[in-house]
């Protein structure tokens, strides 16, 4: 268990008469890309919202290996999640459109702010040093994701694909241990999706961040994922490598349509 960063056990969520997630269990290992796949309504985003603490499970628990050791994540208040080292992007981009890229990324540093109100108001040496440290961290993320040309551009003036990268960058500025990516390729063209695959690989290999992802693009899933969990109607269908999951007949029927579709997908790749 020492290599497990996050462990979900027997998760279920009921909204009235709807069982959105039904007895789902999985472990996310340190340094891997673990991906949830499935058709719309499969329960993938609900699982994300459980980890983010937007929802409370009806049953089950989530354990997370934070900086202070293993904690029961399902007992933590939502506002503590980021400080535990968990950051998230959203399928629908959530940025400050009338602020620059740089200012949006600096917002991502808020969990590392250690100076108080008066020291910030008076801009004491401690505050100045903290600001410089935060700016240096942001600049490293800007360089990693090749956002230098957009540093001072208002988000409202950016193409959609660049906004997706900016949201990813803001999450990284929180210096997470676990990064939750909700449909990172949604709305991207083929070239932008290729770039996103490179960013995800760099995040894991260069920054040592573990990635838990929800994704529909099976090409991207196959390129970057170490393990995949397929879901349908709130339940687990299959778990394994991308090739193993794509070869599963239940997954083909529920998500990809048929075994022939899976074979066609492999030929395209």
Backbone torsions as a table, in degrees:
resi	resn	phi	psi	omega
1	UNK	NA	-6.6	-174.5
2	UNK	-66.9	-24.6	-179.3
3	UNK	-92.4	3.4	-179.4
4	UNK	-87.9	123.4	177.7
5	UNK	-90.6	-39.6	-179.3
6	UNK	-138.3	135.2	-178.2
7	UNK	-130.9	117.6	177.2
8	UNK	-104.4	127.5	-175.5
9	UNK	-124.7	118.6	171.4
10	UNK	52.8	45.1	-178.6
11	UNK	-73.6	131.5	172.0
12	UNK	-138.6	143.4	176.9
13	UNK	-136.8	127.5	178.5
14	UNK	-119.1	127.7	173.7
15	UNK	-110.6	98.8	-174.4
16	UNK	63.2	-120.1	179.1
17	UNK	-92.6	3.2	-176.9
18	UNK	-100.3	124.7	175.5
19	UNK	-93.4	93.7	-173.3
20	UNK	-74.6	-34.0	176.5
21	UNK	-134.5	131.4	-171.4
22	UNK	-128.1	98.9	171.5
23	UNK	56.3	55.8	-178.9
24	UNK	-98.2	131.4	178.6
25	UNK	-134.7	137.7	174.4
26	UNK	-165.3	158.3	174.0
27	UNK	-117.2	142.3	173.6
28	UNK	-110.5	120.6	-177.0
29	UNK	-87.7	152.2	178.5
30	UNK	-60.0	135.1	173.5
31	UNK	79.0	12.9	179.6
32	UNK	-112.9	166.0	168.3
33	UNK	-107.3	113.2	-179.1
34	UNK	-111.1	124.9	-171.8
35	UNK	-120.0	135.6	172.7
36	UNK	-98.0	126.6	176.7
37	UNK	-125.1	165.1	178.8
38	UNK	152.8	162.7	179.0
39	UNK	-67.8	168.7	176.2
40	UNK	-57.0	136.3	-178.9
41	UNK	85.1	8.6	-178.1
42	UNK	-73.9	-20.2	-179.4
43	UNK	107.5	5.9	-176.4
44	UNK	-63.4	-51.2	-178.6
45	UNK	-67.1	-31.4	175.9
46	UNK	-62.3	-40.5	175.9
47	UNK	-61.6	-43.5	176.4
48	UNK	-58.2	-43.7	-178.3
49	UNK	-68.9	-25.9	172.7
50	UNK	-68.0	-44.4	179.8
51	UNK	-66.4	-39.3	178.8
52	UNK	-73.7	-9.4	179.4
53	UNK	73.5	19.9	171.4
54	UNK	-71.8	-32.5	178.4
55	UNK	-119.0	154.1	173.9
56	UNK	-107.3	129.7	-179.4
57	UNK	-66.6	146.2	172.9
58	UNK	-70.1	-35.6	172.1
59	UNK	-151.0	163.6	179.4
60	UNK	96.7	178.1	-177.6
61	UNK	-149.2	160.2	174.5
62	UNK	-127.9	122.6	175.9
63	UNK	-106.2	141.7	-174.8
64	UNK	-137.9	132.9	-179.5
65	UNK	-88.6	87.8	179.3
66	UNK	-82.8	-173.1	-178.3
67	UNK	-62.4	-30.0	-179.8
68	UNK	-97.0	16.4	-179.9
69	UNK	103.1	-174.0	-176.2
70	UNK	-69.5	130.4	177.6
71	UNK	-126.6	153.9	174.5
72	UNK	-85.3	101.9	-173.1
73	UNK	-62.6	-32.5	-178.0
74	UNK	-70.8	-3.8	174.7
75	UNK	-106.1	0.8	-178.1
76	UNK	-90.5	142.5	175.3
77	UNK	-70.3	152.0	-176.4
78	UNK	-55.8	-36.5	-175.9
79	UNK	-72.4	-6.8	178.5
80	UNK	-94.4	-9.8	-172.6
81	UNK	-61.4	-46.0	-178.1
82	UNK	-63.3	-39.6	-179.4
83	UNK	-69.2	-17.5	175.7
84	UNK	-80.3	-8.2	179.0
85	UNK	99.7	28.1	178.1
86	UNK	-119.8	123.7	177.7
87	UNK	-123.4	158.5	-173.3
88	UNK	-144.2	145.4	165.0
89	UNK	-107.7	168.1	-177.5
90	UNK	-124.2	151.8	177.1
91	UNK	-61.2	-42.7	172.6
92	UNK	-93.4	115.5	-170.4
93	UNK	-57.9	132.5	-179.4
94	UNK	-119.2	86.2	-179.9
95	UNK	-126.9	162.9	173.2
96	UNK	-85.4	101.8	-170.0
97	UNK	-66.4	-29.5	-175.7
98	UNK	-100.0	21.1	171.5
99	UNK	-117.9	159.1	-179.2
100	UNK	-73.4	166.9	175.5
101	UNK	-58.3	-45.4	-179.4
102	UNK	-58.4	-45.8	-178.5
103	UNK	-66.8	-35.5	175.6
104	UNK	-62.8	-40.4	-179.5
105	UNK	-70.9	-35.8	177.6
106	UNK	-63.9	-30.7	175.5
107	UNK	-60.3	-34.8	179.4
108	UNK	-65.1	-12.3	-180.0
109	UNK	-89.7	2.9	-170.1
110	UNK	-63.1	-28.0	-178.6
111	UNK	-70.0	-15.8	-178.9
112	UNK	-98.9	5.1	-179.4
113	UNK	-73.7	123.1	-176.9
114	UNK	-118.5	-6.9	179.6
115	UNK	-88.4	150.2	-177.6
116	UNK	-87.3	179.8	-176.0
117	UNK	-60.6	-47.5	-175.0
118	UNK	-69.4	-37.4	179.0
119	UNK	-67.2	-33.3	176.1
120	UNK	-71.9	-39.5	179.9
121	UNK	-63.3	-39.9	-178.7
122	UNK	-89.0	-5.7	-179.7
123	UNK	49.7	59.1	-178.8
124	UNK	-68.1	166.3	177.3
125	UNK	-54.8	-37.3	178.6
126	UNK	-64.2	-40.9	177.8
127	UNK	-66.3	-41.4	179.3
128	UNK	-61.2	-43.1	179.6
129	UNK	-65.1	-39.9	178.8
130	UNK	-65.7	-39.5	178.7
131	UNK	-63.8	-41.4	179.2
132	UNK	-65.5	-40.9	179.0
133	UNK	-63.6	-42.8	178.4
134	UNK	-63.9	-41.2	179.4
135	UNK	-64.4	-39.5	178.0
136	UNK	-63.3	-40.3	178.4
137	UNK	-64.4	-41.8	179.2
138	UNK	-64.5	-41.6	-179.5
139	UNK	-63.8	-33.5	177.2
140	UNK	-65.5	-39.4	178.0
141	UNK	-68.4	-40.5	177.0
142	UNK	-58.2	-42.4	179.0
143	UNK	-68.4	-42.2	-178.7
144	UNK	-59.7	-42.4	-175.4
145	UNK	-98.3	11.7	174.4
146	UNK	55.8	49.0	-179.0
147	UNK	-105.7	14.5	-174.5
148	UNK	-55.7	-41.9	-175.3
149	UNK	-68.5	-17.9	-176.9
150	UNK	-104.5	3.8	-171.1
151	UNK	-50.1	-45.9	-174.2
152	UNK	-103.9	12.6	-179.4
153	UNK	-86.6	139.1	174.3
154	UNK	-66.6	139.7	-178.7
155	UNK	-59.7	-35.3	-178.1
156	UNK	-59.6	-23.9	-178.4
157	UNK	-95.1	7.4	-175.3
158	UNK	-96.2	148.1	172.3
159	UNK	-63.4	157.9	-176.4
160	UNK	-57.8	-43.7	-178.0
161	UNK	-60.8	-38.3	178.4
162	UNK	-69.1	-36.9	177.8
163	UNK	-60.2	-38.7	178.1
164	UNK	-61.1	-40.4	179.1
165	UNK	-69.0	-37.6	178.6
166	UNK	-63.4	-41.2	178.5
167	UNK	-64.8	-38.6	175.5
168	UNK	-62.1	-43.0	179.7
169	UNK	-62.6	-41.7	-180.0
170	UNK	-62.1	-39.9	177.2
171	UNK	-63.0	-39.9	-179.3
172	UNK	-68.1	-27.6	179.7
173	UNK	-65.9	-17.1	174.9
174	UNK	-78.6	-3.6	-179.5
175	UNK	53.5	57.7	-176.2
176	UNK	-76.3	156.8	165.9
177	UNK	-85.8	-36.5	-179.3
178	UNK	-123.3	125.7	179.9
179	UNK	-112.7	121.8	178.2
180	UNK	-97.5	117.7	-179.4
181	UNK	-110.6	113.9	-178.9
182	UNK	-98.1	104.0	179.4
183	UNK	52.7	60.4	-176.6
184	UNK	-62.7	-23.8	-179.4
185	UNK	-95.4	1.0	-177.5
186	UNK	-59.2	125.2	178.1
187	UNK	82.0	0.2	-178.5
188	UNK	-92.7	149.6	173.7
189	UNK	-83.0	-178.9	-174.2
190	UNK	-62.0	-44.1	-179.1
191	UNK	-65.4	-42.2	179.3
192	UNK	-66.7	-35.6	176.7
193	UNK	-66.0	-39.3	175.0
194	UNK	-59.6	-43.4	178.0
195	UNK	-62.0	-42.0	-179.7
196	UNK	-61.1	-38.5	177.6
197	UNK	-60.7	-42.6	177.9
198	UNK	-64.1	-41.3	-179.6
199	UNK	-61.6	-44.6	-178.6
200	UNK	-62.0	-43.5	179.0
201	UNK	-63.9	-41.1	178.4
202	UNK	-64.9	-39.3	179.9
203	UNK	-60.0	-42.2	-179.8
204	UNK	-71.8	-48.9	-171.0
205	UNK	-81.7	-34.4	-177.5
206	UNK	-92.8	-36.2	-177.9
207	UNK	-99.2	-13.9	-179.3
208	UNK	71.1	24.8	-179.3
209	UNK	-89.2	136.7	174.2
210	UNK	-86.0	138.9	-174.7
211	UNK	-118.8	128.7	169.9
212	UNK	-115.2	121.4	-167.8
213	UNK	-128.7	142.6	165.4
214	UNK	-105.8	128.5	-175.2
215	UNK	-154.8	143.4	176.4
216	UNK	-100.0	-27.9	-177.0
217	UNK	-73.3	104.3	-175.4
218	UNK	-69.7	-23.0	173.8
219	UNK	-63.8	-47.1	177.7
220	UNK	-65.2	-42.5	179.2
221	UNK	-57.0	-46.1	-177.9
222	UNK	-66.4	-33.5	-176.6
223	UNK	-73.1	-38.5	-168.6
224	UNK	-112.3	-15.7	-170.6
225	UNK	-85.6	138.4	169.6
226	UNK	-84.9	-42.6	177.9
227	UNK	-140.1	154.2	-176.2
228	UNK	-133.1	138.7	171.0
229	UNK	-114.9	119.0	177.1
230	UNK	-94.6	133.8	-179.9
231	UNK	-125.2	155.7	172.9
232	UNK	-154.9	129.7	179.2
233	UNK	52.1	41.6	174.6
234	UNK	82.0	-2.4	-175.5
235	UNK	-114.4	158.5	175.9
236	UNK	-78.5	133.0	175.4
237	UNK	-102.8	-47.6	-176.4
238	UNK	-160.7	154.4	176.5
239	UNK	-144.3	138.4	179.9
240	UNK	164.6	-159.0	175.7
241	UNK	-68.2	162.8	177.4
242	UNK	-55.4	-40.6	-179.9
243	UNK	-66.0	-41.3	179.8
244	UNK	-63.9	-42.9	-178.1
245	UNK	-69.5	-40.7	179.1
246	UNK	-65.0	-27.6	-179.4
247	UNK	-82.5	-7.4	-177.8
248	UNK	-75.0	128.5	-176.0
249	UNK	-63.5	-36.1	-179.9
250	UNK	-66.4	-37.4	178.0
251	UNK	-68.2	-43.6	179.4
252	UNK	-58.6	-41.3	-178.6
253	UNK	-70.7	-42.4	-174.1
254	UNK	-81.7	-33.7	-169.3
255	UNK	-116.6	-44.4	-173.1
256	UNK	-99.4	-8.7	174.8
257	UNK	103.3	-51.5	-179.2
258	UNK	-167.0	166.4	176.0
259	UNK	-61.4	-34.6	179.2
260	UNK	-63.3	-36.5	177.7
261	UNK	-63.8	-40.4	179.0
262	UNK	-63.5	-43.8	-180.0
263	UNK	-63.7	-39.1	177.1
264	UNK	-63.1	-41.5	178.6
265	UNK	-60.8	-41.9	-179.3
266	UNK	-64.4	-38.2	-179.8
267	UNK	-65.5	-38.4	178.3
268	UNK	-64.3	-40.1	-179.3
269	UNK	-67.7	NA	NA
